[in-house]
Amino acid sequence: MGKKFGIWKRKFKNVEGQEVEKFYACPKTFMVFDENDLAEEISQRCSLTQSDVVGAVSALADILLEKLVMGAGVKLKGIGTFGVWVTSDGFDDPKDITAKKVNATKVTYKADRKLTQSIREMKFETMPALPKGLVEKKSEE
């Protein structure tokens, strides 16, 4: 089975100012694995129980947060490296940039080389349209 994709329609103005319509592939996710699902699969592949794996994943999340807040990067072999992206306003003099003027804006992630290569070799399939009524949008009450 390959990665499902759908089609996005996007309108924009080209360099001449004319409105142009283009179509692009967009990712579609039909399922999300949470820590319990991952724990079940991991426990089937090693000697740890599912609850051991859930505990380890929970501890990993806590330690990842702790280390990132300390300013460290966290590298997980076969997965990638996590870090924190920082930015500030632009200044004319570098001496004007102080710790109070720096903001952490997001968690960064650089995938492991083998993982990236595997993703590049991934096969794709068009996601068929779902029958009407199968997916129900939540109504805001």
CORBELGI-V979188 format. One record per backbone hydrogen bond with DSSP energy under -0.5 kcal/mol. CO is the residue of the C=O (numbers start at 1). NH is the residue of the N-H. E is the energy in kcal/mol with one decimal. If there is no record, write none. Layout:
<<CO NH E> <CO NH E>>
//
This chain:
<<3 125 -2.4> <4 28 -2.0> <5 127 -2.7> <6 26 -2.0> <8 10 -0.5> <8 24 -2.5> <10 22 -2.6> <12 20 -3.7> <14 17 -2.0> <18 14 -2.6> <20 12 -2.4> <22 10 -3.0> <24 8 -3.4> <26 6 -2.9> <28 30 -0.6> <32 34 -0.5> <34 38 -2.5> <35 39 -2.5> <36 40 -2.2> <37 41 -2.0> <38 42 -2.9> <39 43 -2.6> <40 44 -1.3> <41 45 -0.7> <42 45 -1.2> <42 46 -0.7> <49 53 -2.1> <50 54 -2.4> <51 55 -2.1> <52 56 -2.2> <53 57 -3.0> <54 58 -2.4> <55 59 -2.3> <56 60 -2.5> <57 61 -2.3> <58 62 -2.0> <59 63 -2.7> <60 64 -2.9> <61 65 -2.1> <62 66 -2.4> <63 67 -3.0> <64 68 -2.3> <65 69 -2.4> <66 70 -1.4> <67 72 -2.4> <68 71 -1.1> <74 76 -0.5> <74 82 -3.0> <75 77 -0.6> <76 79 -2.6> <76 80 -2.2> <79 112 -1.9> <80 76 -3.2> <81 110 -2.5> <82 74 -2.3> <83 108 -2.3> <85 105 -2.6> <85 106 -0.9> <87 103 -3.1> <93 96 -2.1> <94 97 -1.2> <96 98 -0.9> <98 101 -1.6> <99 102 -1.3> <101 89 -0.5> <103 87 -2.4> <103 105 -0.6> <106 85 -2.8> <108 83 -1.9> <109 111 -0.5> <110 81 -2.5> <112 116 -2.6> <113 117 -2.4> <114 118 -2.3> <115 119 -2.1> <116 120 -2.2> <117 121 -1.3> <119 122 -1.4> <123 3 -2.4> <125 5 -1.6> <126 128 -0.6> <131 134 -2.0> <134 136 -0.6> <135 137 -0.5> <139 141 -0.6>>
//
